[in-house]
Structure formats: structure tokens, C-alpha cells
Amino acid sequence: SYELTQPPSVSVSPGQMARITCSGDELPRQYAYWYQQKPGQAPLLVIYKDTERPSGIPERFSGSSSGTTVTLTINGVQAEDEADYYCQSADTNATHLEVIFGGGTRLTVL
Amino acid sequence: QLQLQESGPGLVKPSQTLSLTCTVSGGSISDGGNYWSWIRQHPGKGLEWIGFIYDSGDTHYNPSLKSRATISTDTSKNQFSLKLTSVIAADTAVYYCARDKAKRYCTGGRCYDPPGFGFDPWGRGTLVTVSS
């Protein structure tokens, strides 16, 4: 398998843009997914298949992909966006299927 | 809408078997195209995928668990379960159940149904402590 690497922390002021990156060798060939987790809560899917946003997720959340790096962007960060964010992808071949999570990024809204 | 709820003992002794159940409501576990999944989170740490079971009964597990995990379904109860054998203190974690959906693609005359929509929804999680 391979690893997904995220920065441990990102800090932004309210109203600013936050970018959280996730790097992994298989990301050019595998979709990435992003989860938001607030303290004491289960993770919540905010981006799937690199760029798709589930219904009910605010438009300020977006995803992009370039080579071995995917990025979660939050435009106009709000205080309620303070949370841990995890990327997720997969390692697959004809007989093997494994899900991989990044180590998580703590987003602090200053 | 689909909802998941974990249940099981909150305390397990070392070397014993951890057994958890996830009850599915708002949908049927027999509905096609779903990967019924277990994921855990050690205290203060990140997410770790344990494994999942697909409609066909095919299962996939995290290799790091070294064959200690078994996931199964009980369609009569609309539930799926996790058993983790020979537990140690390092298995202390919040355990989540979740669902991913298959995304079919065909190539070379064959079709495949890998998971492809992300884990959604999740259960609220249940803390399991391994201690004597």
C-alpha cells in the first residue's frame, strides 16, 4: 500500500481561504475523498471523487486534483469550519482492495 | 434516509474477542451496491479502516490487522457485525460503522464494482476499551 500525507495543521482567519493538501503516489489513479470531523462527532463526507460535493455540503467546500496531490479548499472560512479534516483514497488491483486515510489536518479558525 | 447505529460491549478483556453490531435503518442491508464498513479511531488519533463486506459476501480487510478481523451480515436483522480476535490494549478505540456505495465500471469485457462514493453515512461510533 502507500501513504497519504497531510499537513498536521492549517490556520486561517474568518472569511479567508483555507487549503488543505493530501499527497500520495496513487492519487493520479485513485479518487480522493474528504471528511470533516468535529470534536465528539463522527466524520462527515464533504467531498467525494476528488471534486464532487454531497448534497447539503456548503458551496464554500471544493476539491481539486493535480498529479499526486489533492486539495480541499474552503472559501470564506467560518468559525464552524474549525475541525479535523481527513483525506481518503484506495489501493486496488485485480485481487486487492484497501482503503487508506491520511493522518488528518487540524483546521484552526483564528 | 439511511442511518447506522453501533452497539456492543464497551469493555473487553485482553486476548478476548471484540464483537460489535451495526444496525441499519431507513434502508435494507440487502439493497445492492453497498460496502458495509468498519472504521476505528484510537483516542486522539486519526482514522483507521478495518474492512468491509460487499453484497456478494466478498470481504476486504486492513492487512495490518493480520487476519484478526471478520465482518459478516445478518439480513434477517438488517445488521452487519465485526469480530476482532485476540484484542490488546492497542485495540482501544472508537469504532464506527459506515456505508460506501459501489461504482460500476467495465473494461476489457469485464465489469467491476469497487467502492466509489466515500463513506456516507456513518454511525455515531462506540468506544471500546480493552482492559483487564
Interface residues (C-beta under 8 A of the other chain):
Chain A: S1 Y31 Y33 Y35 Q41 A42 P43 L44 L45 I47 Y48 K49 P54 Y86 Q88 A90 T92 L97 E98 V99 I100 F101 G102 G103 G104
Chain B: S37 G46 L47 E48 W49 F52 H60 N62 P63 Y96 P114 P115 G116 F117 G118 F119 D120 W122 G123 R124 G125
